[in-house]
Amino acid sequence: MENQDQPDLFDVRINPHGKLYIRKFAAVVKGVFLVGFILSLLGIVEMIIRFTRMSPSYFKGGGLLGFQIRIYPFYILIYSVLFFLQLYYYRKASVLLVEGIDYSDDRRFNEAFRVMYRNAVVSIVTLLLSLLMNLFDFYLFRKYY
């Protein structure tokens, strides 16, 4: 029979080597967050510049090419926001992992995995959105070029 008094499925222990790699991971995440944030902002700025400099005749075009031009700014905006959200969750997970180690707090350590799960869900949504737009671009390329 299983011991009903024990609430944990098993105990996880992290040796100094594991702690070192968690700290290295957190240090790398800081750089990833910074670069990703800058890229996300550049994507939004590029979209705004492109959208404001387009000739009004582009927006009068009908059919799928006109539709593509009209939805592109919204796609970039949504994609950039989702990308930033992924970066936020990624950074938050690394902070929680380090705090869990520093304070020997299993609640924070476990919370990091919940945050990583959220990151994975947002990543899937971002990838599906990107796939949808890329398939649409591929269809337009095959049809018009």
Summary of the structure (lengths in Angstrom):
residues: 145
radius of gyration: 22.0
end to end distance: 68.7
largest distance: 75.4
contacts: 360
relative contact order: 0.10
helix: 84%
strand: 0%
